[in-house]
Amino acid sequence: MLYRLTFALNEEVIVTTEMTSDKEDLVGVTEEAFEQIEQEYGPQAALNLVAFSLLKLEGLKDI
């Protein structure tokens, strides 16, 4: 599945990226997202996020 991950490290730095996951449940994907943030920005960044959003992009149906 394809997801759009958006998070704010502080008031000035907002990151938006896409990530893929084989996991079906939102909890598993959220864990992977936090692992990705931790790997790229460090463990302290994952603990101190100002905002966090995860949007599933695959499987969305047009209304």
N, C-alpha and C positions, 0 to 999 in steps of 0.2 A: 504494500500500500504506500501511497505517496502522501506526505503530510507537509504542511507549511508551519514552520516553527518560528515564532516571533517572541523575543524577550528583550527586556530592558535591563541593562547592567547598571545604569544610573539615569539621571534626568537627561543626559546628553547623548548616551550611547544606546541606540535601539538596533537590534540585529534581527533580520528576517532571512531565513534560509529554508530550503526544502530538504527533507530527509525521507528515506524509505525505511520501511520496517516490515518484517514478515509476521509480526505479532498482530493478532486480530483485536485484542482488547485494549482499551484506552490506557489502562494502568500500565501495561507492559510497554506501550509506545512512549508514555510519559517517562518511565524509567530510562528508556533508551535516549530520550531527548536530554534528560539531565546528565546522563553519562557523556553525551556529545558535548554539552556545554562545559562540563568539568574538564574534559580532555582538551578542548580548544581554548578555554579561558581560565582554567584553574579551579580547584575545589572551592575556594572562597567565593568565586563568582556564582557558582551554583547555589550556594547557601544564601547569598545576599541579593537575589534577583528582585527588582522593583516590580516587574510584571512578567507574565508568562502566558503564552497562547499557543495552542496546538490545533490546527485545522486539518481535517481529513480531506484530501483533494480527489483521490480516486473514488469512484463509486457515487459521486454526486450526480443526482438526476436533475435534468432541466425541468423546471416547473412551467 
